[in-house]
Amino acid sequence: MVVMFESMGLPLPAESIIIGSSLYAASTHHMEIRWIVVAAVTGAIMGDNFGYLIGRAVGYRLLQHYGKKVGLTEDRLTLGRYLFKRHGGLVVFVGRFVAVLRVFVALLAGANRMPWGSFLWHNALGGIAWAGGYAIGAYLLGHEILRLSGPLAIGVGTIVTIALGIALVFLKRNEKRLTEEALRDAEQEEHGGGWNRRKKASS
């Protein structure tokens, strides 16, 4: 449940729960690691999907309403949707391994209307790799995982921070061009959707 609620957007210690449960299973054999893996992976995937649905239902309206206070203009929101559409899979997968992103990535994916099929696929891959990897790693390595998980998290966090910095610099320098592409893409979608609706109505 903790893993699921964290994936929905609540700041909970899901990673620590997975590691602690796996260490308990390894040291006492009162729990089976396969069920810990199943529970952790299921919770991660389900929680992210709930978070996605919440973001899709109310997230974009909240961004429209409050976004201007932090510089998120309508054009920038359109750009965000465009980028999530094109590169959201990578963000969803990588975000699973970074604590701050893990809490919010599903909500942002939903709010930015990332295609659900793409989200589901990358979310499942990320959930299996993260939850399953930590559970099995802790079970096999025992308390050694406590020594390794800290530096590993710092290393991954550092890499992601550098990558985000590079991405932000790139976006800043190319914001106008990318925004124009995003607006054209949105306009094409709108015209395409209107044409499809008219086609269905006539048939």
VENWO-V150263 format. One record per run of one state. SS is the DSSP state (alpha for helix, beta for strand, coil for the rest). FROM is the first residue (numbers start at 1). TO is the last residue. Records with the same first field share a line. If there is no record, write none. Layout:
SS: FROM-TO / FROM-TO
This chain:
coil: 1-1 / 8-13 / 29-32 / 71-73 / 96-98 / 112-115 / 142-143 / 203-203
alpha: 2-7 / 14-28 / 33-70 / 74-95 / 99-111 / 116-141 / 144-202
